[in-house]
Amino acid sequence: MREYSSKANWLSFVLHFIFGLFVGCLGGLVLISRRRHGIWLNHELILPYLIGAALVGAGLGARLGDRLWIGLNYLVIPPDVPTHNKWGYYLSHFVTCVGAIIVAISLLRHFAP
């Protein structure tokens, strides 16, 4: 059974969430671009795809915190594990799942006949 703390660090949650929105949107844009040839996704599906990618990045950023951005490559001080209560834990997973579903629907609509 997962252990939750009694208090969540909501400031850390929100800041990692906002940074994850930008990183997820930028990462999604990089994945669908073809350098000088433009974007390979249909034009009406670009916005839903980028919103979904941003939500995936935000959910992962809020859940993992510094471990996502720094990774395991620390030299002296390990990254802090964010403290989550039950609601923060479920909220981050919910946002990640919603974003993944939006990305999947956008891709399926693009490749559907």
MOPAC internal coordinates of N, CA, C and O (Angstrom, degrees):
PM7 1SCF
backbone

  N    0.0000 0     0.00 0     0.00 0    0    0    0
  C    1.4455 1     0.00 0     0.00 0    1    0    0
  C    1.5243 1   109.52 1     0.00 0    2    1    0
  O    1.2310 1   120.55 1   -41.51 1    3    2    1
  N    1.2955 1   116.55 1   138.49 1    3    2    1
  C    1.4638 1   121.90 1  -178.53 1    5    3    2
  C    1.5207 1   110.24 1   -76.37 1    6    5    3
  O    1.2310 1   121.14 1   -42.35 1    7    6    5
  N    1.3310 1   115.43 1   137.65 1    7    6    5
  C    1.4624 1   121.10 1   178.39 1    9    7    6
  C    1.5170 1   109.04 1   -97.67 1   10    9    7
  O    1.2310 1   120.53 1   -45.96 1   11   10    9
  N    1.3101 1   116.59 1   134.04 1   11   10    9
  C    1.4534 1   123.18 1   178.39 1   13   11   10
  C    1.5215 1   108.57 1  -113.45 1   14   13   11
  O    1.2310 1   121.19 1   -28.75 1   15   14   13
  N    1.3127 1   115.32 1   151.25 1   15   14   13
  C    1.4584 1   118.27 1   175.10 1   17   15   14
  C    1.5241 1   108.73 1   -83.87 1   18   17   15
  O    1.2310 1   120.84 1   -17.69 1   19   18   17
  N    1.3138 1   116.01 1   162.31 1   19   18   17
  C    1.4577 1   119.65 1  -179.11 1   21   19   18
  C    1.5181 1   111.20 1   -75.31 1   22   21   19
  O    1.2310 1   119.85 1   153.42 1   23   22   21
  N    1.3280 1   117.89 1   -26.58 1   23   22   21
  C    1.4574 1   121.78 1   179.68 1   25   23   22
  C    1.5222 1   109.02 1  -125.53 1   26   25   23
  O    1.2310 1   121.14 1   -36.80 1   27   26   25
  N    1.3021 1   115.43 1   143.20 1   27   26   25
  C    1.4600 1   120.58 1   176.37 1   29   27   26
  C    1.5198 1   108.94 1  -104.54 1   30   29   27
  O    1.2310 1   120.51 1   -28.87 1   31   30   29
  N    1.2954 1   116.63 1   151.13 1   31   30   29
  C    1.4506 1   122.24 1   174.65 1   33   31   30
  C    1.5256 1   106.96 1   -91.32 1   34   33   31
  O    1.2310 1   120.53 1   -92.80 1   35   34   33
  N    1.3259 1   116.59 1    87.20 1   35   34   33
  C    1.4528 1   121.05 1  -173.88 1   37   35   34
  C    1.5234 1   112.58 1   -70.31 1   38   37   35
  O    1.2310 1   119.89 1   150.69 1   39   38   37
  N    1.3259 1   117.82 1   -29.31 1   39   38   37
  C    1.4620 1   119.38 1   177.18 1   41   39   38
  C    1.5258 1   110.23 1   -64.23 1   42   41   39
  O    1.2310 1   120.12 1   134.98 1   43   42   41
  N    1.3158 1   117.37 1   -45.02 1   43   42   41
  C    1.4590 1   121.46 1   176.56 1   45   43   42
  C    1.5268 1   110.49 1   -63.12 1   46   45   43
  O    1.2310 1   120.69 1   138.72 1   47   46   45
  N    1.3191 1   116.29 1   -41.28 1   47   46   45
  C    1.4640 1   121.33 1   179.32 1   49   47   46
  C    1.5266 1   110.17 1   -58.66 1   50   49   47
  O    1.2310 1   120.21 1   130.53 1   51   50   49
  N    1.3316 1   117.20 1   -49.47 1   51   50   49
  C    1.4668 1   121.43 1  -176.40 1   53   51   50
  C    1.5265 1   111.26 1   -67.91 1   54   53   51
  O    1.2310 1   120.07 1   138.51 1   55   54   53
  N    1.3210 1   117.48 1   -41.49 1   55   54   53
  C    1.4624 1   119.23 1  -179.29 1   57   55   54
  C    1.5282 1   112.31 1   -66.70 1   58   57   55
  O    1.2310 1   120.36 1   138.58 1   59   58   57
  N    1.3223 1   116.92 1   -41.42 1   59   58   57
  C    1.4667 1   119.62 1   176.15 1   61   59   58
  C    1.5292 1   110.61 1   -68.34 1   62   61   59
  O    1.2310 1   120.07 1   146.65 1   63   62   61
  N    1.3240 1   117.46 1   -33.35 1   63   62   61
  C    1.4624 1   121.82 1   177.13 1   65   63   62
  C    1.5242 1   110.23 1   -63.09 1   66   65   63
  O    1.2310 1   120.24 1   132.46 1   67   66   65
  N    1.3323 1   117.14 1   -47.54 1   67   66   65
  C    1.4701 1   121.20 1  -178.79 1   69   67   66
  C    1.5328 1   110.58 1   -65.34 1   70   69   67
  O    1.2310 1   120.32 1   135.54 1   71   70   69
  N    1.3251 1   116.99 1   -44.46 1   71   70   69
  C    1.4608 1   119.70 1   178.32 1   73   71   70
  C    1.5307 1   110.71 1   -63.77 1   74   73   71
  O    1.2310 1   120.42 1   142.70 1   75   74   73
  N    1.3334 1   116.80 1   -37.30 1   75   74   73
  C    1.4573 1   120.87 1   177.55 1   77   75   74
  C    1.5121 1   112.54 1   -65.79 1   78   77   75
  O    1.2310 1   120.00 1   147.46 1   79   78   77
  N    1.3441 1   117.60 1   -32.54 1   79   78   77
  C    1.4643 1   120.46 1   175.59 1   81   79   78
  C    1.5260 1   110.61 1   -59.55 1   82   81   79
  O    1.2310 1   120.69 1   132.18 1   83   82   81
  N    1.3302 1   116.30 1   -47.82 1   83   82   81
  C    1.4667 1   120.14 1  -178.97 1   85   83   82
  C    1.5224 1   111.75 1   -67.21 1   86   85   83
  O    1.2310 1   120.27 1   135.39 1   87   86   85
  N    1.3104 1   117.09 1   -44.61 1   87   86   85
  C    1.4664 1   120.45 1  -178.44 1   89   87   86
  C    1.5238 1   110.66 1   -66.79 1   90   89   87
  O    1.2310 1   120.03 1   139.25 1   91   90   89
  N    1.3298 1   117.56 1   -40.75 1   91   90   89
  C    1.4646 1   120.86 1   178.56 1   93   91   90
  C    1.5207 1   112.25 1   -64.48 1   94   93   91
  O    1.2310 1   120.67 1   138.18 1   95   94   93
  N    1.3342 1   116.32 1   -41.82 1   95   94   93
  C    1.4680 1   119.74 1   178.74 1   97   95   94
  C    1.5266 1   110.70 1   -66.33 1   98   97   95
  O    1.2310 1   120.45 1   136.86 1   99   98   97
  N    1.3196 1   116.74 1   -43.14 1   99   98   97
  C    1.4609 1   120.16 1   178.35 1  101   99   98
  C    1.5291 1   111.03 1   -65.37 1  102  101   99
  O    1.2310 1   120.21 1   138.26 1  103  102  101
  N    1.3272 1   117.20 1   -41.74 1  103  102  101
  C    1.4635 1   120.35 1   177.43 1  105  103  102
  C    1.5136 1   112.17 1   -64.42 1  106  105  103
  O    1.2310 1   120.14 1   140.25 1  107  106  105
  N    1.3291 1   117.34 1   -39.75 1  107  106  105
  C    1.4557 1   120.47 1   176.46 1  109  107  106
  C    1.5150 1   112.32 1   -64.44 1  110  109  107
  O    1.2310 1   120.55 1   142.14 1  111  110  109
  N    1.3339 1   116.56 1   -37.86 1  111  110  109
  C    1.4565 1   120.21 1   178.06 1  113  111  110
  C    1.5198 1   111.19 1   -67.04 1  114  113  111
  O    1.2310 1   120.22 1   142.09 1  115  114  113
  N    1.3205 1   117.19 1   -37.91 1  115  114  113
  C    1.4648 1   120.54 1   177.68 1  117  115  114
  C    1.5289 1   110.37 1   -65.63 1  118  117  115
  O    1.2310 1   120.51 1   141.69 1  119  118  117
  N    1.3362 1   116.62 1   -38.31 1  119  118  117
  C    1.4647 1   119.35 1  -178.35 1  121  119  118
  C    1.5281 1   113.48 1   -68.17 1  122  121  119
  O    1.2310 1   119.69 1   149.96 1  123  122  121
  N    1.3257 1   118.19 1   -30.04 1  123  122  121
  C    1.4645 1   118.86 1  -177.62 1  125  123  122
  C    1.5221 1   112.87 1   -98.97 1  126  125  123
  O    1.2310 1   119.83 1  -179.35 1  127  126  125
  N    1.3228 1   117.93 1     0.65 1  127  126  125
  C    1.4693 1   118.93 1  -179.81 1  129  127  126
  C    1.5244 1   110.46 1   -93.14 1  130  129  127
  O    1.2310 1   121.96 1   -27.70 1  131  130  129
  N    1.3286 1   113.86 1   152.30 1  131  130  129
  C    1.4659 1   120.52 1   178.61 1  133  131  130
  C    1.5249 1   110.08 1  -121.90 1  134  133  131
  O    1.2310 1   120.37 1  -132.91 1  135  134  133
  N    1.2953 1   116.89 1    47.09 1  135  134  133
  C    1.4616 1   124.56 1  -178.74 1  137  135  134
  C    1.5168 1   111.26 1    55.10 1  138  137  135
  O    1.2310 1   119.41 1    68.30 1  139  138  137
  N    1.3098 1   118.74 1  -111.70 1  139  138  137
  C    1.4660 1   121.21 1  -175.42 1  141  139  138
  C    1.5245 1   113.49 1   -83.75 1  142  141  139
  O    1.2310 1   119.83 1   171.30 1  143  142  141
  N    1.3046 1   117.94 1    -8.70 1  143  142  141
  C    1.4620 1   120.66 1  -174.81 1  145  143  142
  C    1.5239 1   112.89 1   -91.56 1  146  145  143
  O    1.2310 1   119.30 1  -178.61 1  147  146  145
  N    1.3005 1   118.94 1     1.39 1  147  146  145
  C    1.4567 1   121.10 1   178.03 1  149  147  146
  C    1.5224 1   111.95 1    94.22 1  150  149  147
  O    1.2310 1   121.57 1    16.83 1  151  150  149
  N    1.3008 1   114.60 1  -163.17 1  151  150  149
  C    1.4615 1   122.35 1  -176.43 1  153  151  150
  C    1.5213 1   108.96 1  -101.55 1  154  153  151
  O    1.2310 1   120.29 1   -44.38 1  155  154  153
  N    1.3308 1   117.05 1   135.62 1  155  154  153
  C    1.4652 1   120.91 1  -175.16 1  157  155  154
  C    1.5143 1   113.80 1   -84.98 1  158  157  155
  O    1.2310 1   119.16 1   176.11 1  159  158  157
  N    1.3100 1   119.21 1    -3.89 1  159  158  157
  C    1.4540 1   122.81 1  -178.87 1  161  159  158
  C    1.5245 1   109.35 1   -93.63 1  162  161  159
  O    1.2310 1   120.17 1   -30.92 1  163  162  161
  N    1.3356 1   117.28 1   149.08 1  163  162  161
  C    1.4606 1   120.71 1   176.26 1  165  163  162
  C    1.5219 1   109.76 1   -56.61 1  166  165  163
  O    1.2310 1   120.64 1   -34.14 1  167  166  165
  N    1.3226 1   116.38 1   145.86 1  167  166  165
  C    1.4574 1   120.70 1  -173.87 1  169  167  166
  C    1.5199 1   113.05 1   -64.49 1  170  169  167
  O    1.2310 1   119.57 1   147.97 1  171  170  169
  N    1.3160 1   118.43 1   -32.03 1  171  170  169
  C    1.4629 1   119.63 1   179.52 1  173  171  170
  C    1.5327 1   112.49 1   -77.89 1  174  173  171
  O    1.2310 1   119.83 1   169.60 1  175  174  173
  N    1.3223 1   117.92 1   -10.40 1  175  174  173
  C    1.4686 1   121.60 1   179.92 1  177  175  174
  C    1.5218 1   113.25 1  -103.33 1  178  177  175
  O    1.2310 1   119.90 1   177.83 1  179  178  177
  N    1.3251 1   117.80 1    -2.17 1  179  178  177
  C    1.4615 1   120.38 1  -178.09 1  181  179  178
  C    1.5185 1   111.18 1   -66.02 1  182  181  179
  O    1.2310 1   119.88 1   131.91 1  183  182  181
  N    1.3231 1   117.84 1   -48.09 1  183  182  181
  C    1.4650 1   120.99 1  -177.61 1  185  183  182
  C    1.5325 1   112.46 1   -63.95 1  186  185  183
  O    1.2310 1   118.64 1   132.40 1  187  186  185
  N    1.3441 1   120.20 1   -47.60 1  187  186  185
  C    1.4657 1   117.44 1   176.44 1  189  187  186
  C    1.5222 1   113.44 1   -61.79 1  190  189  187
  O    1.2310 1   120.25 1   142.99 1  191  190  189
  N    1.3229 1   117.12 1   -37.01 1  191  190  189
  C    1.4633 1   120.09 1   178.26 1  193  191  190
  C    1.5231 1   110.94 1   -63.16 1  194  193  191
  O    1.2310 1   120.27 1   134.47 1  195  194  193
  N    1.3309 1   117.09 1   -45.53 1  195  194  193
  C    1.4645 1   120.05 1  -179.06 1  197  195  194
  C    1.5264 1   111.80 1   -68.37 1  198  197  195
  O    1.2310 1   119.72 1   145.41 1  199  198  197
  N    1.3146 1   118.13 1   -34.59 1  199  198  197
  C    1.4630 1   120.92 1   175.65 1  201  199  198
  C    1.5234 1   109.85 1   -64.60 1  202  201  199
  O    1.2310 1   120.15 1   136.11 1  203  202  201
  N    1.3202 1   117.32 1   -43.89 1  203  202  201
  C    1.4583 1   120.81 1   177.95 1  205  203  202
  C    1.5162 1   112.41 1   -63.96 1  206  205  203
  O    1.2310 1   120.41 1   138.12 1  207  206  205
  N    1.3358 1   116.82 1   -41.88 1  207  206  205
  C    1.4632 1   120.07 1   178.33 1  209  207  206
  C    1.5260 1   110.68 1   -65.41 1  210  209  207
  O    1.2310 1   120.17 1   142.34 1  211  210  209
  N    1.3203 1   117.27 1   -37.66 1  211  210  209
  C    1.4603 1   120.75 1   177.81 1  213  211  210
  C    1.5255 1   110.89 1   -65.86 1  214  213  211
  O    1.2310 1   120.14 1   140.98 1  215  214  213
  N    1.3245 1   117.34 1   -39.02 1  215  214  213
  C    1.4666 1   120.20 1   178.51 1  217  215  214
  C    1.5307 1   111.32 1   -68.07 1  218  217  215
  O    1.2310 1   120.28 1   143.03 1  219  218  217
  N    1.3086 1   117.07 1   -36.97 1  219  218  217
  C    1.4756 1   119.54 1   176.19 1  221  219  218
  C    1.5276 1   109.81 1   -63.37 1  222  221  219
  O    1.2310 1   120.38 1   133.87 1  223  222  221
  N    1.3152 1   116.88 1   -46.13 1  223  222  221
  C    1.4587 1   120.22 1   177.96 1  225  223  222
  C    1.5176 1   112.42 1   -62.75 1  226  225  223
  O    1.2310 1   120.26 1   140.67 1  227  226  225
  N    1.3239 1   117.11 1   -39.33 1  227  226  225
  C    1.4616 1   120.54 1  -179.91 1  229  227  226
  C    1.5192 1   111.56 1   -68.19 1  230  229  227
  O    1.2310 1   120.30 1   137.80 1  231  230  229
  N    1.3204 1   117.03 1   -42.20 1  231  230  229
  C    1.4619 1   119.93 1   179.24 1  233  231  230
  C    1.5127 1   112.31 1   -65.52 1  234  233  231
  O    1.2310 1   120.75 1   137.81 1  235  234  233
  N    1.3290 1   116.17 1   -42.19 1  235  234  233
  C    1.4702 1   119.16 1   177.93 1  237  235  234
  C    1.5189 1   111.32 1   -68.21 1  238  237  235
  O    1.2310 1   120.46 1   140.68 1  239  238  237
  N    1.3282 1   116.73 1   -39.32 1  239  238  237
  C    1.4598 1   119.95 1   178.66 1  241  239  238
  C    1.5131 1   112.01 1   -64.61 1  242  241  239
  O    1.2310 1   120.27 1   138.08 1  243  242  241
  N    1.3342 1   117.08 1   -41.92 1  243  242  241
  C    1.4575 1   120.37 1   179.68 1  245  243  242
  C    1.5188 1   111.03 1   -69.03 1  246  245  243
  O    1.2310 1   119.77 1   145.91 1  247  246  245
  N    1.3035 1   118.04 1   -34.09 1  247  246  245
  C    1.4628 1   121.18 1  -177.94 1  249  247  246
  C    1.5279 1   112.27 1   -77.26 1  250  249  247
  O    1.2310 1   120.25 1   133.68 1  251  250  249
  N    1.3292 1   117.13 1   -46.32 1  251  250  249
  C    1.4533 1   120.70 1  -173.31 1  253  251  250
  C    1.5184 1   114.00 1   -93.67 1  254  253  251
  O    1.2310 1   120.21 1   155.74 1  255  254  253
  N    1.3153 1   117.20 1   -24.26 1  255  254  253
  C    1.4578 1   120.76 1   177.33 1  257  255  254
  C    1.5173 1   112.80 1    64.21 1  258  257  255
  O    1.2310 1   120.95 1    45.05 1  259  258  257
  N    1.3214 1   115.79 1  -134.95 1  259  258  257
  C    1.4622 1   121.24 1  -176.46 1  261  259  258
  C    1.5173 1   112.75 1   -64.49 1  262  261  259
  O    1.2310 1   120.10 1   155.65 1  263  262  261
  N    1.3168 1   117.41 1   -24.35 1  263  262  261
  C    1.4669 1   119.09 1   179.30 1  265  263  262
  C    1.5137 1   111.41 1   -63.78 1  266  265  263
  O    1.2310 1   119.98 1   150.39 1  267  266  265
  N    1.3361 1   117.65 1   -29.61 1  267  266  265
  C    1.4638 1   120.50 1   178.07 1  269  267  266
  C    1.5159 1   110.80 1   -74.10 1  270  269  267
  O    1.2310 1   119.71 1   138.41 1  271  270  269
  N    1.3149 1   118.16 1   -41.59 1  271  270  269
  C    1.4574 1   121.22 1  -174.43 1  273  271  270
  C    1.5233 1   111.61 1   -81.23 1  274  273  271
  O    1.2310 1   119.92 1   141.45 1  275  274  273
  N    1.3224 1   117.76 1   -38.55 1  275  274  273
  C    1.4627 1   120.94 1  -177.91 1  277  275  274
  C    1.5245 1   110.88 1   -90.81 1  278  277  275
  O    1.2310 1   120.49 1   141.51 1  279  278  277
  N    1.3041 1   116.67 1   -38.49 1  279  278  277
  C    1.4530 1   120.95 1  -178.10 1  281  279  278
  C    1.5086 1   111.50 1    80.45 1  282  281  279
  O    1.2310 1   120.95 1    24.78 1  283  282  281
  N    1.2820 1   115.79 1  -155.22 1  283  282  281
  C    1.4603 1   120.95 1   179.58 1  285  283  282
  C    1.5217 1   112.09 1   -99.82 1  286  285  283
  O    1.2310 1   120.30 1  -162.71 1  287  286  285
  N    1.3249 1   117.02 1    17.29 1  287  286  285
  C    1.4575 1   121.32 1  -176.30 1  289  287  286
  C    1.5227 1   112.89 1   -95.28 1  290  289  287
  O    1.2310 1   119.83 1  -154.72 1  291  290  289
  N    1.3021 1   117.93 1    25.28 1  291  290  289
  C    1.4575 1   119.43 1  -179.91 1  293  291  290
  C    1.5184 1   109.64 1   -71.12 1  294  293  291
  O    1.2310 1   121.18 1   -28.64 1  295  294  293
  N    1.3253 1   115.35 1   151.36 1  295  294  293
  C    1.4558 1   120.01 1  -177.92 1  297  295  294
  C    1.5264 1   112.20 1   -97.86 1  298  297  295
  O    1.2310 1   120.10 1   131.67 1  299  298  297
  N    1.3271 1   117.42 1   -48.33 1  299  298  297
  C    1.4518 1   120.20 1  -175.14 1  301  299  298
  C    1.5244 1   111.50 1  -120.08 1  302  301  299
  O    1.2310 1   120.44 1   129.21 1  303  302  301
  N    1.3255 1   116.76 1   -50.79 1  303  302  301
  C    1.4563 1   121.65 1  -174.39 1  305  303  302
  C    1.5281 1   108.78 1  -106.14 1  306  305  303
  O    1.2310 1   119.75 1   -58.41 1  307  306  305
  N    1.3123 1   118.08 1   121.59 1  307  306  305
  C    1.4691 1   118.98 1   178.61 1  309  307  306
  C    1.5236 1   110.67 1   -70.35 1  310  309  307
  O    1.2310 1   119.67 1   -28.40 1  311  310  309
  N    1.3354 1   118.24 1   151.60 1  311  310  309
  C    1.4632 1   120.37 1   178.94 1  313  311  310
  C    1.5237 1   110.58 1   -66.54 1  314  313  311
  O    1.2310 1   121.30 1   -33.70 1  315  314  313
  N    1.3232 1   115.12 1   146.30 1  315  314  313
  C    1.4577 1   120.39 1   179.78 1  317  315  314
  C    1.5188 1   110.69 1   -73.04 1  318  317  315
  O    1.2310 1   121.55 1   -39.66 1  319  318  317
  N    1.2926 1   114.63 1   140.34 1  319  318  317
  C    1.4552 1   120.67 1   174.21 1  321  319  318
  C    1.5231 1   107.04 1   -86.40 1  322  321  319
  O    1.2310 1   119.43 1   -55.35 1  323  322  321
  N    1.3341 1   118.69 1   124.65 1  323  322  321
  C    1.4623 1   118.56 1  -178.53 1  325  323  322
  C    1.5304 1   110.86 1   -68.28 1  326  325  323
  O    1.2310 1   121.23 1   -36.82 1  327  326  325
  N    1.3192 1   115.25 1   143.18 1  327  326  325
  C    1.4550 1   119.78 1   177.66 1  329  327  326
  C    1.5200 1   108.64 1   -87.56 1  330  329  327
  O    1.2310 1   121.03 1   -49.94 1  331  330  329
  N    1.3036 1   115.63 1   130.06 1  331  330  329
  C    1.4586 1   121.70 1  -179.79 1  333  331  330
  C    1.5171 1   109.21 1  -125.77 1  334  333  331
  O    1.2310 1   121.60 1   -38.80 1  335  334  333
  N    1.3184 1   114.55 1   141.20 1  335  334  333
  C    1.4507 1   117.54 1   165.36 1  337  335  334
  C    1.5220 1   107.02 1   -92.68 1  338  337  335
  O    1.2310 1   120.59 1     5.15 1  339  338  337
  N    1.3089 1   116.49 1  -174.85 1  339  338  337
  C    1.4635 1   120.30 1  -175.37 1  341  339  338
  C    1.5279 1   111.24 1   -61.82 1  342  341  339
  O    1.2310 1   119.93 1   140.31 1  343  342  341
  N    1.3356 1   117.73 1   -39.69 1  343  342  341
  C    1.4640 1   120.69 1  -176.43 1  345  343  342
  C    1.5220 1   111.88 1   -70.29 1  346  345  343
  O    1.2310 1   119.76 1   139.48 1  347  346  345
  N    1.3136 1   118.07 1   -40.52 1  347  346  345
  C    1.4595 1   120.41 1   177.77 1  349  347  346
  C    1.5154 1   112.36 1   -65.82 1  350  349  347
  O    1.2310 1   120.77 1   141.32 1  351  350  349
  N    1.3191 1   116.14 1   -38.68 1  351  350  349
  C    1.4638 1   121.09 1   178.24 1  353  351  350
  C    1.5257 1   110.79 1   -63.24 1  354  353  351
  O    1.2310 1   120.44 1   131.85 1  355  354  353
  N    1.3302 1   116.76 1   -48.15 1  355  354  353
  C    1.4606 1   120.27 1  -179.71 1  357  355  354
  C    1.5248 1   112.16 1   -70.12 1  358  357  355
  O    1.2310 1   120.03 1   145.28 1  359  358  357
  N    1.3216 1   117.55 1   -34.72 1  359  358  357
  C    1.4569 1   120.59 1   179.13 1  361  359  358
  C    1.5262 1   111.06 1   -65.10 1  362  361  359
  O    1.2310 1   120.22 1   137.62 1  363  362  361
  N    1.3155 1   117.19 1   -42.38 1  363  362  361
  C    1.4617 1   119.16 1   179.54 1  365  363  362
  C    1.5272 1   111.53 1   -65.98 1  366  365  363
  O    1.2310 1   120.26 1   140.87 1  367  366  365
  N    1.3222 1   117.11 1   -39.13 1  367  366  365
  C    1.4714 1   119.28 1   177.01 1  369  367  366
  C    1.5241 1   111.74 1   -69.44 1  370  369  367
  O    1.2310 1   119.92 1   143.69 1  371  370  369
  N    1.3061 1   117.75 1   -36.31 1  371  370  369
  C    1.4578 1   121.15 1   178.41 1  373  371  370
  C    1.5285 1   110.82 1   -64.32 1  374  373  371
  O    1.2310 1   120.29 1   134.93 1  375  374  373
  N    1.3359 1   117.05 1   -45.07 1  375  374  373
  C    1.4624 1   120.66 1  -179.95 1  377  375  374
  C    1.5277 1   110.63 1   -64.56 1  378  377  375
  O    1.2310 1   120.06 1   140.00 1  379  378  377
  N    1.3184 1   117.49 1   -40.00 1  379  378  377
  C    1.4634 1   120.66 1   178.37 1  381  379  378
  C    1.5221 1   110.82 1   -64.02 1  382  381  379
  O    1.2310 1   119.94 1   136.63 1  383  382  381
  N    1.3268 1   117.71 1   -43.37 1  383  382  381
  C    1.4685 1   120.84 1  -179.85 1  385  383  382
  C    1.5188 1   111.68 1   -66.86 1  386  385  383
  O    1.2310 1   119.86 1   139.02 1  387  386  385
  N    1.3295 1   117.87 1   -40.98 1  387  386  385
  C    1.4644 1   120.71 1   178.12 1  389  387  386
  C    1.5254 1   109.96 1   -62.92 1  390  389  387
  O    1.2310 1   120.04 1   136.37 1  391  390  389
  N    1.3294 1   117.52 1   -43.63 1  391  390  389
  C    1.4617 1   120.83 1   177.97 1  393  391  390
  C    1.5201 1   112.22 1   -62.67 1  394  393  391
  O    1.2310 1   120.23 1   138.64 1  395  394  393
  N    1.3218 1   117.17 1   -41.36 1  395  394  393
  C    1.4692 1   120.28 1   179.07 1  397  395  394
  C    1.5261 1   110.81 1   -65.65 1  398  397  395
  O    1.2310 1   120.22 1   142.62 1  399  398  397
  N    1.3178 1   117.19 1   -37.38 1  399  398  397
  C    1.4708 1   120.46 1   177.89 1  401  399  398
  C    1.5232 1   110.50 1   -66.40 1  402  401  399
  O    1.2310 1   119.89 1   138.43 1  403  402  401
  N    1.3340 1   117.81 1   -41.57 1  403  402  401
  C    1.4675 1   120.65 1   178.89 1  405  403  402
  C    1.5241 1   110.64 1   -64.37 1  406  405  403
  O    1.2310 1   120.11 1   138.36 1  407  406  405
  N    1.3246 1   117.39 1   -41.64 1  407  406  405
  C    1.4675 1   120.77 1   177.53 1  409  407  406
  C    1.5282 1   110.13 1   -63.49 1  410  409  407
  O    1.2310 1   120.22 1   135.94 1  411  410  409
  N    1.3252 1   117.19 1   -44.06 1  411  410  409
  C    1.4657 1   120.58 1  -179.30 1  413  411  410
  C    1.5335 1   111.18 1   -64.06 1  414  413  411
  O    1.2310 1   120.05 1   138.64 1  415  414  413
  N    1.3166 1   117.50 1   -41.36 1  415  414  413
  C    1.4667 1   120.40 1   179.00 1  417  415  414
  C    1.5225 1   110.22 1   -65.01 1  418  417  415
  O    1.2310 1   120.30 1   138.87 1  419  418  417
  N    1.3329 1   117.03 1   -41.13 1  419  418  417
  C    1.4696 1   119.71 1   178.33 1  421  419  418
  C    1.5187 1   111.62 1   -62.19 1  422  421  419
  O    1.2310 1   120.47 1   136.26 1  423  422  421
  N    1.3202 1   116.71 1   -43.74 1  423  422  421
  C    1.4597 1   119.88 1   179.46 1  425  423  422
  C    1.5179 1   111.96 1   -68.25 1  426  425  423
  O    1.2310 1   120.40 1   140.13 1  427  426  425
  N    1.3355 1   116.85 1   -39.87 1  427  426  425
  C    1.4610 1   119.34 1   177.81 1  429  427  426
  C    1.5202 1   112.26 1   -65.67 1  430  429  427
  O    1.2310 1   120.22 1   142.89 1  431  430  429
  N    1.3159 1   117.18 1   -37.11 1  431  430  429
  C    1.4800 1   119.77 1   177.06 1  433  431  430
  C    1.5145 1   111.53 1   -68.45 1  434  433  431
  O    1.2310 1   120.37 1   149.92 1  435  434  433
  N    1.3309 1   116.90 1   -30.08 1  435  434  433
  C    1.4670 1   119.61 1   178.55 1  437  435  434
  C    1.5228 1   111.09 1   -72.36 1  438  437  435
  O    1.2310 1   120.20 1   137.51 1  439  438  437
  N    1.3286 1   117.22 1   -42.49 1  439  438  437
  C    1.4571 1   120.47 1  -175.00 1  441  439  438
  C    1.5248 1   113.53 1   -91.95 1  442  441  439
  O    1.2310 1   119.75 1   176.58 1  443  442  441
  N    1.3319 1   118.08 1    -3.42 1  443  442  441
  C    1.4646 1   120.43 1   178.22 1  445  443  442
  C    1.5147 1   110.05 1   -71.93 1  446  445  443
  O    1.2310 1   120.00 1   -35.10 1  447  446  445
  N    1.3072 1   117.61 1   144.90 1  447  446  445
  C    1.4854 1   120.04 1  -179.49 1  449  447  446
  C    1.5051 1   112.05 1   -71.43 1  450  449  447
  O    1.2310 1   120.10 1   180.00 1  451  450  449

